[in-house]
């Protein structure tokens, strides 16, 4: 109970919010973006935070999920769920085949390779207009329905996104405390040391890469159905960077760090709208400042500060008791 | 054949620009182990400042000189205010800091110069030169010769001058360099300034051929990064070679396949290089120290 206490509180807040404020713009409109971004950031954190492998192309898998749903339902007339399955299959094969050669690379080289992958996929979305509809994208996706109940309002979508997001968070928390999670942090610490302890580092890294790609893919499919529309813009290089920023802003390696980071970065544009043209400038400034002065991330820094204060207080109590 | 020659000429022109960006990349990488994602922004700032100073009535050569100076100043500021304060930064955090810097600079450019597309007039009279059935603009020649000149100057700077050698010393071992009396902080500043100046020259050279907007630096910067990896990260002559090859491959590929896939071809080549020979053409294989 104690291990997942944070998760229960978080789930409670997420699920109660729309019941209390069903018509609030920030809950049912901005909230949807927040939820999908949290899922994506948490999935990216599995790769970046746990295994220490940077990815500047996560938006590619998100996009592939979205486009698979759009293409298979509209162009080929498949049932939405079958289309989601096809999307998963494509992303699984692609990420599995690419995972080993890509994850053999480190540091800047890994950054370049994932960035290149993301850009190639994005160019494919823009250029292959017979399949992807080109820069205009594809519109008119059918509504998704679960056991015959159509998901046709923002409020219903909120619950679907929220449940998906909570499952992602739960999986991420459980992986951290599992054998696989410990293997990942060993890889993060030192790959050679991990190999010495008998961890098949290539396999561990490849599994987490595929897993995080699959989560992004499902998120993409859901996003496409909720929006009713896909276009290349949503899956560009810049979105990949935004996702990395979310993870780093909250604190690499912390699931709730990724949640906080995604939350802040999704709300920020709404707040910065008043600044209009200054938005880009402020976004860049925040990114730099956080990274220079709080390299552990906002959430982790605050958490450590609280732990430190608690520790000092307990020491004081011990000192009082003994004197 | 004529078509191939034409592609070769345009490829060499674009490649020269990539080479300059990649050279700037590798100077910073050597001096401070930072991959500077804001490198493309130096190109944009150089070109845009020159364009607007020319518009304000400043004579062309002076405008170019001032533009290079502005860009170099931005480079110095980047080192002073973003890289230096982040002392215990990891590879991932320096990547994100420079990405943040590039977004910031782009945001600033958007505020100052707006979203419109601008161009520079060519340096000299622009009657096309015919080579066989291929044509070439004098500006193409300016780009190639300018790049060649700068590459030689940079080479001379690092091989023969005291300051250049001191920067190289920092790149091998900062602590040892410090112990023999080299002012490491100043050397880093010089490296960033030099790299930004090179970027600005690239921008001024290319602006009369392609056009410039506040966002044009992103792709140029990424291509420069590609070129640097292609040639072998940290090897300056490799970076130049990588830039030229990338430019030619990209242009020829775009000509024969489809121009829409131009950027995809470049990145595809880089993925192949990374998969099969990550140390690049001129790079030596790295041995990881445990």
Boltz contact constraints between the chains, C-beta under 6 A:
constraints:
  - contact:
      token1: [A, 54]
      token2: [B, 92]
      max_distance: 6.0
  - contact:
      token1: [A, 101]
      token2: [B, 275]
      max_distance: 6.0
  - contact:
      token1: [A, 105]
      token2: [B, 274]
      max_distance: 6.0
  - contact:
      token1: [A, 107]
      token2: [B, 91]
      max_distance: 6.0
  - contact:
      token1: [A, 108]
      token2: [B, 35]
      max_distance: 6.0
  - contact:
      token1: [A, 109]
      token2: [B, 274]
      max_distance: 6.0
  - contact:
      token1: [A, 109]
      token2: [B, 278]
      max_distance: 6.0
  - contact:
      token1: [A, 111]
      token2: [B, 95]
      max_distance: 6.0
  - contact:
      token1: [A, 112]
      token2: [B, 229]
      max_distance: 6.0
  - contact:
      token1: [A, 113]
      token2: [B, 274]
      max_distance: 6.0
  - contact:
      token1: [A, 116]
      token2: [B, 267]
      max_distance: 6.0
  - contact:
      token1: [A, 116]
      token2: [B, 270]
      max_distance: 6.0
  - contact:
      token1: [A, 116]
      token2: [B, 271]
      max_distance: 6.0
  - contact:
      token1: [A, 119]
      token2: [B, 267]
      max_distance: 6.0
  - contact:
      token1: [A, 120]
      token2: [B, 264]
      max_distance: 6.0
  - contact:
      token1: [A, 120]
      token2: [B, 267]
      max_distance: 6.0
  - contact:
      token1: [A, 123]
      token2: [B, 263]
      max_distance: 6.0
  - contact:
      token1: [A, 123]
      token2: [B, 264]
      max_distance: 6.0
  - contact:
      token1: [A, 127]
      token2: [B, 260]
      max_distance: 6.0
  - contact:
      token1: [A, 127]
      token2: [B, 261]
      max_distance: 6.0
  - contact:
      token1: [A, 192]
      token2: [B, 290]
      max_distance: 6.0
  - contact:
      token1: [A, 241]
      token2: [B, 99]
      max_distance: 6.0
  - contact:
      token1: [A, 248]
      token2: [B, 96]
      max_distance: 6.0
  - contact:
      token1: [A, 277]
      token2: [B, 111]
      max_distance: 6.0
  - contact:
      token1: [A, 280]
      token2: [B, 107]
      max_distance: 6.0
  - contact:
      token1: [A, 280]
      token2: [B, 110]
      max_distance: 6.0
  - contact:
      token1: [A, 281]
      token2: [B, 107]
      max_distance: 6.0
  - contact:
      token1: [A, 281]
      token2: [B, 108]
      max_distance: 6.0
  - contact:
      token1: [A, 283]
      token2: [B, 103]
      max_distance: 6.0
  - contact:
      token1: [A, 284]
      token2: [B, 100]
      max_distance: 6.0
  - contact:
      token1: [A, 284]
      token2: [B, 103]
      max_distance: 6.0
  - contact:
      token1: [A, 284]
      token2: [B, 104]
      max_distance: 6.0
  - contact:
      token1: [A, 284]
      token2: [B, 107]
      max_distance: 6.0
  - contact:
      token1: [A, 285]
      token2: [B, 104]
      max_distance: 6.0
  - contact:
      token1: [A, 287]
      token2: [B, 100]
      max_distance: 6.0
  - contact:
      token1: [A, 288]
      token2: [B, 82]
      max_distance: 6.0
  - contact:
      token1: [A, 288]
      token2: [B, 97]
      max_distance: 6.0
  - contact:
      token1: [A, 288]
      token2: [B, 100]
      max_distance: 6.0
  - contact:
      token1: [A, 288]
      token2: [B, 101]
      max_distance: 6.0
  - contact:
      token1: [A, 291]
      token2: [B, 93]
      max_distance: 6.0
  - contact:
      token1: [A, 291]
      token2: [B, 96]
      max_distance: 6.0
  - contact:
      token1: [A, 291]
      token2: [B, 97]
      max_distance: 6.0
  - contact:
      token1: [A, 292]
      token2: [B, 85]
      max_distance: 6.0
  - contact:
      token1: [A, 292]
      token2: [B, 86]
      max_distance: 6.0
  - contact:
      token1: [A, 295]
      token2: [B, 93]
      max_distance: 6.0
